[in-house]
Amino acid sequence: MSVTKKDLANNISKKIGLSQKDSLFFVQEFFKILTNHKSGNININKFGTFIFKKTPKRVGRNPKTLKQYDIRPRQKLSFKPSEEVKQNIN
């Protein structure tokens, strides 16, 4: 099952009573904060932590031709759920 931004906005709109436009704005701003805050981790109390990891430059290889090429360094975003979220899931 996949959940879209629109689905999140509709759920917020129904539960809180905001308009769908305001709810969608809220969801979009939340994701902007996550993607623009690359300097450190983002901890949301009783939910989890979004962790930015830097991967170094490395050498990749095409398995078919065995040709080597450089892979640029990147930043990756991972999520570590809190204990409370883990308990609710299991």
PyMOL Python script that loads the backbone (N, CA, C, O; Angstrom):
from pymol import cmd

cmd.read_pdbstr("""\
ATOM      1  N   MET A   1       0.843  -1.171   0.000  1.00  0.00           N
ATOM      2  CA  MET A   1       0.000   0.000   0.000  1.00  0.00           C
ATOM      3  C   MET A   1       0.896   1.244   0.000  1.00  0.00           C
ATOM      4  O   MET A   1       1.829   1.340   0.797  1.00  0.00           O
ATOM      5  N   SER A   2       0.620   2.157  -0.861  1.00  0.00           N
ATOM      6  CA  SER A   2       1.370   3.402  -0.880  1.00  0.00           C
ATOM      7  C   SER A   2       0.453   4.543  -0.448  1.00  0.00           C
ATOM      8  O   SER A   2      -0.754   4.523  -0.690  1.00  0.00           O
ATOM      9  N   VAL A   3       1.050   5.520   0.187  1.00  0.00           N
ATOM     10  CA  VAL A   3       0.319   6.691   0.658  1.00  0.00           C
ATOM     11  C   VAL A   3       0.936   7.907  -0.011  1.00  0.00           C
ATOM     12  O   VAL A   3       2.149   8.110   0.044  1.00  0.00           O
ATOM     13  N   THR A   4       0.099   8.708  -0.638  1.00  0.00           N
ATOM     14  CA  THR A   4       0.579   9.904  -1.321  1.00  0.00           C
ATOM     15  C   THR A   4       0.446  11.125  -0.416  1.00  0.00           C
ATOM     16  O   THR A   4      -0.176  11.064   0.644  1.00  0.00           O
ATOM     17  N   LYS A   5       1.039  12.226  -0.850  1.00  0.00           N
ATOM     18  CA  LYS A   5       0.900  13.476  -0.101  1.00  0.00           C
ATOM     19  C   LYS A   5      -0.573  13.877  -0.013  1.00  0.00           C
ATOM     20  O   LYS A   5      -1.032  14.397   1.005  1.00  0.00           O
ATOM     21  N   LYS A   6      -1.290  13.629  -1.083  1.00  0.00           N
ATOM     22  CA  LYS A   6      -2.713  13.972  -1.111  1.00  0.00           C
ATOM     23  C   LYS A   6      -3.500  13.143  -0.091  1.00  0.00           C
ATOM     24  O   LYS A   6      -4.411  13.654   0.560  1.00  0.00           O
ATOM     25  N   ASP A   7      -3.142  11.858   0.044  1.00  0.00           N
ATOM     26  CA  ASP A   7      -3.786  11.005   1.044  1.00  0.00           C
ATOM     27  C   ASP A   7      -3.515  11.521   2.452  1.00  0.00           C
ATOM     28  O   ASP A   7      -4.418  11.578   3.288  1.00  0.00           O
ATOM     29  N   LEU A   8      -2.253  11.901   2.708  1.00  0.00           N
ATOM     30  CA  LEU A   8      -1.914  12.457   4.017  1.00  0.00           C
ATOM     31  C   LEU A   8      -2.709  13.734   4.286  1.00  0.00           C
ATOM     32  O   LEU A   8      -3.242  13.928   5.378  1.00  0.00           O
ATOM     33  N   ALA A   9      -2.781  14.596   3.281  1.00  0.00           N
ATOM     34  CA  ALA A   9      -3.512  15.858   3.437  1.00  0.00           C
ATOM     35  C   ALA A   9      -4.995  15.606   3.688  1.00  0.00           C
ATOM     36  O   ALA A   9      -5.610  16.299   4.499  1.00  0.00           O
ATOM     37  N   ASN A  10      -5.573  14.626   3.004  1.00  0.00           N
ATOM     38  CA  ASN A  10      -6.987  14.311   3.214  1.00  0.00           C
ATOM     39  C   ASN A  10      -7.231  13.792   4.630  1.00  0.00           C
ATOM     40  O   ASN A  10      -8.227  14.151   5.259  1.00  0.00           O
ATOM     41  N   ASN A  11      -6.330  12.954   5.133  1.00  0.00           N
ATOM     42  CA  ASN A  11      -6.481  12.438   6.499  1.00  0.00           C
ATOM     43  C   ASN A  11      -6.357  13.556   7.530  1.00  0.00           C
ATOM     44  O   ASN A  11      -7.124  13.598   8.492  1.00  0.00           O
ATOM     45  N   ILE A  12      -5.405  14.455   7.338  1.00  0.00           N
ATOM     46  CA  ILE A  12      -5.253  15.592   8.247  1.00  0.00           C
ATOM     47  C   ILE A  12      -6.499  16.472   8.194  1.00  0.00           C
ATOM     48  O   ILE A  12      -6.989  16.932   9.225  1.00  0.00           O
ATOM     49  N   SER A  13      -6.998  16.696   7.002  1.00  0.00           N
ATOM     50  CA  SER A  13      -8.176  17.533   6.815  1.00  0.00           C
ATOM     51  C   SER A  13      -9.386  16.959   7.553  1.00  0.00           C
ATOM     52  O   SER A  13     -10.138  17.701   8.184  1.00  0.00           O
ATOM     53  N   LYS A  14      -9.571  15.654   7.476  1.00  0.00           N
ATOM     54  CA  LYS A  14     -10.710  15.008   8.132  1.00  0.00           C
ATOM     55  C   LYS A  14     -10.582  15.015   9.650  1.00  0.00           C
ATOM     56  O   LYS A  14     -11.558  15.266  10.356  1.00  0.00           O
ATOM     57  N   LYS A  15      -9.381  14.741  10.153  1.00  0.00           N
ATOM     58  CA  LYS A  15      -9.190  14.619  11.601  1.00  0.00           C
ATOM     59  C   LYS A  15      -9.152  15.967  12.311  1.00  0.00           C
ATOM     60  O   LYS A  15      -9.682  16.096  13.414  1.00  0.00           O
ATOM     61  N   ILE A  16      -8.535  16.968  11.696  1.00  0.00           N
ATOM     62  CA  ILE A  16      -8.357  18.253  12.370  1.00  0.00           C
ATOM     63  C   ILE A  16      -9.432  19.257  11.968  1.00  0.00           C
ATOM     64  O   ILE A  16      -9.776  20.150  12.743  1.00  0.00           O
ATOM     65  N   GLY A  17      -9.954  19.111  10.770  1.00  0.00           N
ATOM     66  CA  GLY A  17     -10.967  20.047  10.311  1.00  0.00           C
ATOM     67  C   GLY A  17     -10.402  21.194   9.491  1.00  0.00           C
ATOM     68  O   GLY A  17     -11.096  22.180   9.239  1.00  0.00           O
ATOM     69  N   LEU A  18      -9.133  21.073   9.068  1.00  0.00           N
ATOM     70  CA  LEU A  18      -8.565  22.078   8.178  1.00  0.00           C
ATOM     71  C   LEU A  18      -9.091  21.864   6.762  1.00  0.00           C
ATOM     72  O   LEU A  18      -9.587  20.789   6.424  1.00  0.00           O
ATOM     73  N   SER A  19      -8.973  22.900   5.946  1.00  0.00           N
ATOM     74  CA  SER A  19      -9.335  22.716   4.542  1.00  0.00           C
ATOM     75  C   SER A  19      -8.286  21.813   3.888  1.00  0.00           C
ATOM     76  O   SER A  19      -7.166  21.695   4.386  1.00  0.00           O
ATOM     77  N   GLN A  20      -8.646  21.190   2.791  1.00  0.00           N
ATOM     78  CA  GLN A  20      -7.706  20.313   2.104  1.00  0.00           C
ATOM     79  C   GLN A  20      -6.514  21.098   1.571  1.00  0.00           C
ATOM     80  O   GLN A  20      -5.396  20.585   1.528  1.00  0.00           O
ATOM     81  N   LYS A  21      -6.750  22.329   1.170  1.00  0.00           N
ATOM     82  CA  LYS A  21      -5.671  23.168   0.661  1.00  0.00           C
ATOM     83  C   LYS A  21      -4.657  23.460   1.771  1.00  0.00           C
ATOM     84  O   LYS A  21      -3.449  23.376   1.551  1.00  0.00           O
ATOM     85  N   ASP A  22      -5.155  23.805   2.964  1.00  0.00           N
ATOM     86  CA  ASP A  22      -4.258  24.076   4.091  1.00  0.00           C
ATOM     87  C   ASP A  22      -3.534  22.808   4.536  1.00  0.00           C
ATOM     88  O   ASP A  22      -2.358  22.858   4.895  1.00  0.00           O
ATOM     89  N   SER A  23      -4.219  21.693   4.515  1.00  0.00           N
ATOM     90  CA  SER A  23      -3.614  20.420   4.905  1.00  0.00           C
ATOM     91  C   SER A  23      -2.501  20.030   3.931  1.00  0.00           C
ATOM     92  O   SER A  23      -1.436  19.580   4.354  1.00  0.00           O
ATOM     93  N   LEU A  24      -2.741  20.200   2.646  1.00  0.00           N
ATOM     94  CA  LEU A  24      -1.727  19.891   1.646  1.00  0.00           C
ATOM     95  C   LEU A  24      -0.521  20.822   1.797  1.00  0.00           C
ATOM     96  O   LEU A  24       0.620  20.388   1.634  1.00  0.00           O
ATOM     97  N   PHE A  25      -0.765  22.084   2.104  1.00  0.00           N
ATOM     98  CA  PHE A  25       0.317  23.032   2.347  1.00  0.00           C
ATOM     99  C   PHE A  25       1.161  22.578   3.542  1.00  0.00           C
ATOM    100  O   PHE A  25       2.390  22.628   3.496  1.00  0.00           O
ATOM    101  N   PHE A  26       0.497  22.139   4.603  1.00  0.00           N
ATOM    102  CA  PHE A  26       1.187  21.642   5.793  1.00  0.00           C
ATOM    103  C   PHE A  26       2.088  20.454   5.457  1.00  0.00           C
ATOM    104  O   PHE A  26       3.243  20.412   5.879  1.00  0.00           O
ATOM    105  N   VAL A  27       1.565  19.493   4.704  1.00  0.00           N
ATOM    106  CA  VAL A  27       2.334  18.298   4.328  1.00  0.00           C
ATOM    107  C   VAL A  27       3.533  18.688   3.462  1.00  0.00           C
ATOM    108  O   VAL A  27       4.640  18.194   3.676  1.00  0.00           O
ATOM    109  N   GLN A  28       3.317  19.560   2.501  1.00  0.00           N
ATOM    110  CA  GLN A  28       4.412  19.975   1.620  1.00  0.00           C
ATOM    111  C   GLN A  28       5.496  20.721   2.391  1.00  0.00           C
ATOM    112  O   GLN A  28       6.682  20.519   2.132  1.00  0.00           O
ATOM    113  N   GLU A  29       5.115  21.568   3.323  1.00  0.00           N
ATOM    114  CA  GLU A  29       6.100  22.300   4.124  1.00  0.00           C
ATOM    115  C   GLU A  29       6.885  21.348   5.017  1.00  0.00           C
ATOM    116  O   GLU A  29       8.084  21.541   5.218  1.00  0.00           O
ATOM    117  N   PHE A  30       6.228  20.326   5.554  1.00  0.00           N
ATOM    118  CA  PHE A  30       6.923  19.333   6.379  1.00  0.00           C
ATOM    119  C   PHE A  30       8.002  18.631   5.563  1.00  0.00           C
ATOM    120  O   PHE A  30       9.123  18.460   6.042  1.00  0.00           O
ATOM    121  N   PHE A  31       7.684  18.228   4.351  1.00  0.00           N
ATOM    122  CA  PHE A  31       8.669  17.562   3.506  1.00  0.00           C
ATOM    123  C   PHE A  31       9.774  18.517   3.061  1.00  0.00           C
ATOM    124  O   PHE A  31      10.917  18.093   2.891  1.00  0.00           O
ATOM    125  N   LYS A  32       9.459  19.778   2.872  1.00  0.00           N
ATOM    126  CA  LYS A  32      10.495  20.760   2.537  1.00  0.00           C
ATOM    127  C   LYS A  32      11.490  20.885   3.682  1.00  0.00           C
ATOM    128  O   LYS A  32      12.698  20.950   3.452  1.00  0.00           O
ATOM    129  N   ILE A  33      10.994  20.920   4.907  1.00  0.00           N
ATOM    130  CA  ILE A  33      11.874  21.008   6.071  1.00  0.00           C
ATOM    131  C   ILE A  33      12.799  19.804   6.118  1.00  0.00           C
ATOM    132  O   ILE A  33      13.992  19.948   6.384  1.00  0.00           O
ATOM    133  N   LEU A  34      12.256  18.611   5.861  1.00  0.00           N
ATOM    134  CA  LEU A  34      13.079  17.406   5.885  1.00  0.00           C
ATOM    135  C   LEU A  34      14.165  17.442   4.815  1.00  0.00           C
ATOM    136  O   LEU A  34      15.314  17.094   5.087  1.00  0.00           O
ATOM    137  N   THR A  35      13.819  17.852   3.624  1.00  0.00           N
ATOM    138  CA  THR A  35      14.783  17.804   2.525  1.00  0.00           C
ATOM    139  C   THR A  35      15.774  18.962   2.546  1.00  0.00           C
ATOM    140  O   THR A  35      16.873  18.833   2.007  1.00  0.00           O
ATOM    141  N   ASN A  36      15.414  20.086   3.153  1.00  0.00           N
ATOM    142  CA  ASN A  36      16.309  21.238   3.176  1.00  0.00           C
ATOM    143  C   ASN A  36      17.225  21.253   4.393  1.00  0.00           C
ATOM    144  O   ASN A  36      18.182  22.027   4.425  1.00  0.00           O
ATOM    145  N   HIS A  37      16.964  20.434   5.375  1.00  0.00           N
ATOM    146  CA  HIS A  37      17.742  20.410   6.619  1.00  0.00           C
ATOM    147  C   HIS A  37      18.790  19.306   6.531  1.00  0.00           C
ATOM    148  O   HIS A  37      18.672  18.276   7.195  1.00  0.00           O
ATOM    149  N   LYS A  38      19.823  19.524   5.705  1.00  0.00           N
ATOM    150  CA  LYS A  38      20.798  18.488   5.421  1.00  0.00           C
ATOM    151  C   LYS A  38      21.983  18.491   6.382  1.00  0.00           C
ATOM    152  O   LYS A  38      22.845  17.616   6.299  1.00  0.00           O
ATOM    153  N   SER A  39      22.040  19.456   7.287  1.00  0.00           N
ATOM    154  CA  SER A  39      23.222  19.584   8.133  1.00  0.00           C
ATOM    155  C   SER A  39      23.248  18.596   9.291  1.00  0.00           C
ATOM    156  O   SER A  39      24.329  18.263   9.777  1.00  0.00           O
ATOM    157  N   GLY A  40      22.112  18.123   9.742  1.00  0.00           N
ATOM    158  CA  GLY A  40      22.106  17.212  10.884  1.00  0.00           C
ATOM    159  C   GLY A  40      20.873  16.344  10.891  1.00  0.00           C
ATOM    160  O   GLY A  40      20.065  16.378   9.962  1.00  0.00           O
ATOM    161  N   ASN A  41      20.735  15.572  11.937  1.00  0.00           N
ATOM    162  CA  ASN A  41      19.596  14.671  12.068  1.00  0.00           C
ATOM    163  C   ASN A  41      18.363  15.437  12.531  1.00  0.00           C
ATOM    164  O   ASN A  41      18.467  16.468  13.196  1.00  0.00           O
ATOM    165  N   ILE A  42      17.193  14.914  12.167  1.00  0.00           N
ATOM    166  CA  ILE A  42      15.936  15.506  12.580  1.00  0.00           C
ATOM    167  C   ILE A  42      15.228  14.492  13.461  1.00  0.00           C
ATOM    168  O   ILE A  42      14.850  13.412  13.005  1.00  0.00           O
ATOM    169  N   ASN A  43      15.052  14.850  14.731  1.00  0.00           N
ATOM    170  CA  ASN A  43      14.421  13.953  15.691  1.00  0.00           C
ATOM    171  C   ASN A  43      13.011  14.450  15.975  1.00  0.00           C
ATOM    172  O   ASN A  43      12.822  15.599  16.373  1.00  0.00           O
ATOM    173  N   ILE A  44      12.026  13.589  15.771  1.00  0.00           N
ATOM    174  CA  ILE A  44      10.643  13.901  16.101  1.00  0.00           C
ATOM    175  C   ILE A  44      10.278  13.029  17.302  1.00  0.00           C
ATOM    176  O   ILE A  44      10.227  11.803  17.205  1.00  0.00           O
ATOM    177  N   ASN A  45      10.031  13.676  18.417  1.00  0.00           N
ATOM    178  CA  ASN A  45       9.794  12.982  19.678  1.00  0.00           C
ATOM    179  C   ASN A  45       8.669  11.946  19.556  1.00  0.00           C
ATOM    180  O   ASN A  45       7.600  12.241  19.024  1.00  0.00           O
ATOM    181  N   LYS A  46       8.920  10.751  20.048  1.00  0.00           N
ATOM    182  CA  LYS A  46       7.986   9.621  20.074  1.00  0.00           C
ATOM    183  C   LYS A  46       7.589   9.140  18.673  1.00  0.00           C
ATOM    184  O   LYS A  46       6.600   8.422  18.523  1.00  0.00           O
ATOM    185  N   PHE A  47       8.355   9.532  17.649  1.00  0.00           N
ATOM    186  CA  PHE A  47       8.107   9.054  16.287  1.00  0.00           C
ATOM    187  C   PHE A  47       9.356   8.414  15.710  1.00  0.00           C
ATOM    188  O   PHE A  47       9.326   7.257  15.290  1.00  0.00           O
ATOM    189  N   GLY A  48      10.461   9.164  15.685  1.00  0.00           N
ATOM    190  CA  GLY A  48      11.695   8.612  15.160  1.00  0.00           C
ATOM    191  C   GLY A  48      12.656   9.697  14.737  1.00  0.00           C
ATOM    192  O   GLY A  48      12.416  10.885  14.954  1.00  0.00           O
ATOM    193  N   THR A  49      13.753   9.268  14.126  1.00  0.00           N
ATOM    194  CA  THR A  49      14.798  10.179  13.710  1.00  0.00           C
ATOM    195  C   THR A  49      15.103   9.989  12.231  1.00  0.00           C
ATOM    196  O   THR A  49      15.287   8.866  11.761  1.00  0.00           O
ATOM    197  N   PHE A  50      15.155  11.092  11.509  1.00  0.00           N
ATOM    198  CA  PHE A  50      15.594  11.089  10.127  1.00  0.00           C
ATOM    199  C   PHE A  50      17.088  11.376  10.143  1.00  0.00           C
ATOM    200  O   PHE A  50      17.520  12.401  10.670  1.00  0.00           O
ATOM    201  N   ILE A  51      17.874  10.478   9.570  1.00  0.00           N
ATOM    202  CA  ILE A  51      19.321  10.553   9.640  1.00  0.00           C
ATOM    203  C   ILE A  51      19.887  10.776   8.243  1.00  0.00           C
ATOM    204  O   ILE A  51      19.572  10.043   7.306  1.00  0.00           O
ATOM    205  N   PHE A  52      20.733  11.806   8.119  1.00  0.00           N
ATOM    206  CA  PHE A  52      21.421  12.065   6.863  1.00  0.00           C
ATOM    207  C   PHE A  52      22.767  11.367   6.903  1.00  0.00           C
ATOM    208  O   PHE A  52      23.541  11.550   7.842  1.00  0.00           O
ATOM    209  N   LYS A  53      23.045  10.570   5.890  1.00  0.00           N
ATOM    210  CA  LYS A  53      24.303   9.849   5.793  1.00  0.00           C
ATOM    211  C   LYS A  53      25.005  10.268   4.508  1.00  0.00           C
ATOM    212  O   LYS A  53      24.384  10.388   3.452  1.00  0.00           O
ATOM    213  N   LYS A  54      26.312  10.487   4.618  1.00  0.00           N
ATOM    214  CA  LYS A  54      27.107  10.827   3.439  1.00  0.00           C
ATOM    215  C   LYS A  54      27.821   9.576   2.961  1.00  0.00           C
ATOM    216  O   LYS A  54      28.504   8.906   3.736  1.00  0.00           O
ATOM    217  N   THR A  55      27.660   9.261   1.678  1.00  0.00           N
ATOM    218  CA  THR A  55      28.378   8.129   1.103  1.00  0.00           C
ATOM    219  C   THR A  55      29.575   8.684   0.343  1.00  0.00           C
ATOM    220  O   THR A  55      29.443   9.674  -0.376  1.00  0.00           O
ATOM    221  N   PRO A  56      30.721   8.071   0.489  1.00  0.00           N
ATOM    222  CA  PRO A  56      31.924   8.587  -0.175  1.00  0.00           C
ATOM    223  C   PRO A  56      31.929   8.259  -1.675  1.00  0.00           C
ATOM    224  O   PRO A  56      31.142   7.445  -2.158  1.00  0.00           O
ATOM    225  N   LYS A  57      32.827   8.911  -2.377  1.00  0.00           N
ATOM    226  CA  LYS A  57      33.039   8.592  -3.787  1.00  0.00           C
ATOM    227  C   LYS A  57      33.577   7.168  -3.863  1.00  0.00           C
ATOM    228  O   LYS A  57      34.416   6.763  -3.058  1.00  0.00           O
ATOM    229  N   ARG A  58      33.084   6.420  -4.837  1.00  0.00           N
ATOM    230  CA  ARG A  58      33.533   5.031  -4.962  1.00  0.00           C
ATOM    231  C   ARG A  58      33.553   4.619  -6.424  1.00  0.00           C
ATOM    232  O   ARG A  58      33.048   5.329  -7.294  1.00  0.00           O
ATOM    233  N   VAL A  59      34.137   3.474  -6.675  1.00  0.00           N
ATOM    234  CA  VAL A  59      34.240   2.956  -8.036  1.00  0.00           C
ATOM    235  C   VAL A  59      33.136   1.927  -8.241  1.00  0.00           C
ATOM    236  O   VAL A  59      32.975   0.999  -7.448  1.00  0.00           O
ATOM    237  N   GLY A  60      32.376   2.108  -9.322  1.00  0.00           N
ATOM    238  CA  GLY A  60      31.344   1.148  -9.687  1.00  0.00           C
ATOM    239  C   GLY A  60      31.783   0.367 -10.909  1.00  0.00           C
ATOM    240  O   GLY A  60      32.728   0.745 -11.601  1.00  0.00           O
ATOM    241  N   ARG A  61      31.084  -0.729 -11.164  1.00  0.00           N
ATOM    242  CA  ARG A  61      31.455  -1.563 -12.298  1.00  0.00           C
ATOM    243  C   ARG A  61      30.192  -2.074 -12.977  1.00  0.00           C
ATOM    244  O   ARG A  61      29.276  -2.570 -12.322  1.00  0.00           O
ATOM    245  N   ASN A  62      30.159  -1.947 -14.297  1.00  0.00           N
ATOM    246  CA  ASN A  62      29.074  -2.512 -15.083  1.00  0.00           C
ATOM    247  C   ASN A  62      29.287  -4.025 -15.114  1.00  0.00           C
ATOM    248  O   ASN A  62      30.310  -4.482 -15.625  1.00  0.00           O
ATOM    249  N   PRO A  63      28.343  -4.818 -14.578  1.00  0.00           N
ATOM    250  CA  PRO A  63      28.568  -6.264 -14.506  1.00  0.00           C
ATOM    251  C   PRO A  63      28.625  -6.944 -15.877  1.00  0.00           C
ATOM    252  O   PRO A  63      29.222  -8.011 -16.019  1.00  0.00           O
ATOM    253  N   LYS A  64      28.013  -6.332 -16.869  1.00  0.00           N
ATOM    254  CA  LYS A  64      27.999  -6.941 -18.201  1.00  0.00           C
ATOM    255  C   LYS A  64      29.329  -6.730 -18.929  1.00  0.00           C
ATOM    256  O   LYS A  64      29.896  -7.664 -19.497  1.00  0.00           O
ATOM    257  N   THR A  65      29.812  -5.491 -18.902  1.00  0.00           N
ATOM    258  CA  THR A  65      31.027  -5.163 -19.651  1.00  0.00           C
ATOM    259  C   THR A  65      32.270  -5.083 -18.769  1.00  0.00           C
ATOM    260  O   THR A  65      33.388  -5.004 -19.277  1.00  0.00           O
ATOM    261  N   LEU A  66      32.082  -5.103 -17.470  1.00  0.00           N
ATOM    262  CA  LEU A  66      33.146  -4.958 -16.478  1.00  0.00           C
ATOM    263  C   LEU A  66      33.867  -3.610 -16.575  1.00  0.00           C
ATOM    264  O   LEU A  66      34.969  -3.454 -16.050  1.00  0.00           O
ATOM    265  N   LYS A  67      33.247  -2.647 -17.239  1.00  0.00           N
ATOM    266  CA  LYS A  67      33.826  -1.313 -17.343  1.00  0.00           C
ATOM    267  C   LYS A  67      33.637  -0.586 -16.009  1.00  0.00           C
ATOM    268  O   LYS A  67      32.548  -0.617 -15.436  1.00  0.00           O
ATOM    269  N   GLN A  68      34.685   0.065 -15.515  1.00  0.00           N
ATOM    270  CA  GLN A  68      34.624   0.783 -14.249  1.00  0.00           C
ATOM    271  C   GLN A  68      34.281   2.245 -14.476  1.00  0.00           C
ATOM    272  O   GLN A  68      34.628   2.828 -15.504  1.00  0.00           O
ATOM    273  N   TYR A  69      33.598   2.827 -13.505  1.00  0.00           N
ATOM    274  CA  TYR A  69      33.265   4.249 -13.548  1.00  0.00           C
ATOM    275  C   TYR A  69      33.167   4.759 -12.110  1.00  0.00           C
ATOM    276  O   TYR A  69      32.985   3.983 -11.172  1.00  0.00           O
ATOM    277  N   ASP A  70      33.291   6.085 -11.957  1.00  0.00           N
ATOM    278  CA  ASP A  70      33.221   6.701 -10.631  1.00  0.00           C
ATOM    279  C   ASP A  70      31.779   7.012 -10.270  1.00  0.00           C
ATOM    280  O   ASP A  70      31.002   7.484 -11.100  1.00  0.00           O
ATOM    281  N   ILE A  71      31.436   6.740  -9.023  1.00  0.00           N
ATOM    282  CA  ILE A  71      30.129   7.097  -8.480  1.00  0.00           C
ATOM    283  C   ILE A  71      30.356   8.283  -7.545  1.00  0.00           C
ATOM    284  O   ILE A  71      31.171   8.210  -6.624  1.00  0.00           O
ATOM    285  N   ARG A  72      29.637   9.364  -7.786  1.00  0.00           N
ATOM    286  CA  ARG A  72      29.801  10.592  -7.006  1.00  0.00           C
ATOM    287  C   ARG A  72      29.421  10.376  -5.538  1.00  0.00           C
ATOM    288  O   ARG A  72      28.618   9.495  -5.227  1.00  0.00           O
ATOM    289  N   PRO A  73      29.998  11.180  -4.633  1.00  0.00           N
ATOM    290  CA  PRO A  73      29.539  11.120  -3.237  1.00  0.00           C
ATOM    291  C   PRO A  73      28.117  11.652  -3.148  1.00  0.00           C
ATOM    292  O   PRO A  73      27.743  12.561  -3.889  1.00  0.00           O
ATOM    293  N   ARG A  74      27.325  11.089  -2.242  1.00  0.00           N
ATOM    294  CA  ARG A  74      25.915  11.458  -2.135  1.00  0.00           C
ATOM    295  C   ARG A  74      25.507  11.569  -0.681  1.00  0.00           C
ATOM    296  O   ARG A  74      26.207  11.112   0.222  1.00  0.00           O
ATOM    297  N   GLN A  75      24.352  12.190  -0.478  1.00  0.00           N
ATOM    298  CA  GLN A  75      23.727  12.188   0.834  1.00  0.00           C
ATOM    299  C   GLN A  75      22.476  11.334   0.735  1.00  0.00           C
ATOM    300  O   GLN A  75      21.687  11.460  -0.201  1.00  0.00           O
ATOM    301  N   LYS A  76      22.311  10.465   1.719  1.00  0.00           N
ATOM    302  CA  LYS A  76      21.135   9.617   1.765  1.00  0.00           C
ATOM    303  C   LYS A  76      20.360   9.909   3.036  1.00  0.00           C
ATOM    304  O   LYS A  76      20.940  10.284   4.055  1.00  0.00           O
ATOM    305  N   LEU A  77      19.070   9.739   2.975  1.00  0.00           N
ATOM    306  CA  LEU A  77      18.204   9.959   4.117  1.00  0.00           C
ATOM    307  C   LEU A  77      17.658   8.614   4.570  1.00  0.00           C
ATOM    308  O   LEU A  77      17.075   7.875   3.777  1.00  0.00           O
ATOM    309  N   SER A  78      17.847   8.301   5.838  1.00  0.00           N
ATOM    310  CA  SER A  78      17.288   7.074   6.379  1.00  0.00           C
ATOM    311  C   SER A  78      16.451   7.428   7.599  1.00  0.00           C
ATOM    312  O   SER A  78      16.579   8.519   8.154  1.00  0.00           O
ATOM    313  N   PHE A  79      15.605   6.511   8.008  1.00  0.00           N
ATOM    314  CA  PHE A  79      14.697   6.744   9.128  1.00  0.00           C
ATOM    315  C   PHE A  79      14.866   5.641  10.153  1.00  0.00           C
ATOM    316  O   PHE A  79      14.874   4.458   9.814  1.00  0.00           O
ATOM    317  N   LYS A  80      15.001   6.036  11.406  1.00  0.00           N
ATOM    318  CA  LYS A  80      15.081   5.088  12.511  1.00  0.00           C
ATOM    319  C   LYS A  80      13.875   5.345  13.409  1.00  0.00           C
ATOM    320  O   LYS A  80      13.806   6.389  14.058  1.00  0.00           O
ATOM    321  N   PRO A  81      12.918   4.406  13.458  1.00  0.00           N
ATOM    322  CA  PRO A  81      11.722   4.629  14.274  1.00  0.00           C
ATOM    323  C   PRO A  81      12.030   4.567  15.767  1.00  0.00           C
ATOM    324  O   PRO A  81      12.981   3.912  16.195  1.00  0.00           O
ATOM    325  N   SER A  82      11.209   5.258  16.546  1.00  0.00           N
ATOM    326  CA  SER A  82      11.368   5.230  17.995  1.00  0.00           C
ATOM    327  C   SER A  82      10.841   3.905  18.541  1.00  0.00           C
ATOM    328  O   SER A  82      10.167   3.153  17.838  1.00  0.00           O
ATOM    329  N   GLU A  83      11.154   3.638  19.784  1.00  0.00           N
ATOM    330  CA  GLU A  83      10.669   2.407  20.427  1.00  0.00           C
ATOM    331  C   GLU A  83       9.154   2.360  20.473  1.00  0.00           C
ATOM    332  O   GLU A  83       8.558   1.295  20.315  1.00  0.00           O
ATOM    333  N   GLU A  84       8.521   3.516  20.690  1.00  0.00           N
ATOM    334  CA  GLU A  84       7.064   3.575  20.740  1.00  0.00           C
ATOM    335  C   GLU A  84       6.435   3.189  19.406  1.00  0.00           C
ATOM    336  O   GLU A  84       5.432   2.475  19.374  1.00  0.00           O
ATOM    337  N   VAL A  85       7.017   3.656  18.311  1.00  0.00           N
ATOM    338  CA  VAL A  85       6.510   3.304  16.977  1.00  0.00           C
ATOM    339  C   VAL A  85       6.719   1.817  16.720  1.00  0.00           C
ATOM    340  O   VAL A  85       5.841   1.152  16.171  1.00  0.00           O
ATOM    341  N   LYS A  86       7.882   1.291  17.115  1.00  0.00           N
ATOM    342  CA  LYS A  86       8.162  -0.133  16.933  1.00  0.00           C
ATOM    343  C   LYS A  86       7.145  -0.985  17.679  1.00  0.00           C
ATOM    344  O   LYS A  86       6.685  -2.003  17.161  1.00  0.00           O
ATOM    345  N   GLN A  87       6.792  -0.572  18.900  1.00  0.00           N
ATOM    346  CA  GLN A  87       5.807  -1.333  19.689  1.00  0.00           C
ATOM    347  C   GLN A  87       4.428  -1.287  19.052  1.00  0.00           C
ATOM    348  O   GLN A  87       3.706  -2.284  19.060  1.00  0.00           O
ATOM    349  N   ASN A  88       4.052  -0.126  18.494  1.00  0.00           N
ATOM    350  CA  ASN A  88       2.743   0.000  17.846  1.00  0.00           C
ATOM    351  C   ASN A  88       2.651  -0.838  16.576  1.00  0.00           C
ATOM    352  O   ASN A  88       1.578  -1.326  16.222  1.00  0.00           O
ATOM    353  N   ILE A  89       3.774  -1.000  15.899  1.00  0.00           N
ATOM    354  CA  ILE A  89       3.768  -1.783  14.666  1.00  0.00           C
ATOM    355  C   ILE A  89       3.668  -3.280  14.966  1.00  0.00           C
ATOM    356  O   ILE A  89       2.962  -4.013  14.273  1.00  0.00           O
ATOM    357  N   ASN A  90       4.381  -3.724  16.003  1.00  0.00           N
ATOM    358  CA  ASN A  90       4.419  -5.157  16.313  1.00  0.00           C
ATOM    359  C   ASN A  90       3.368  -5.560  17.272  1.00  0.00           C
ATOM    360  O   ASN A  90       3.274  -6.734  17.628  1.00  0.00           O
TER     361      ASN A  90
END
""", "prot")
cmd.dss("prot")
cmd.show_as("cartoon", "prot")
cmd.util.cbc("prot")
cmd.orient("prot")
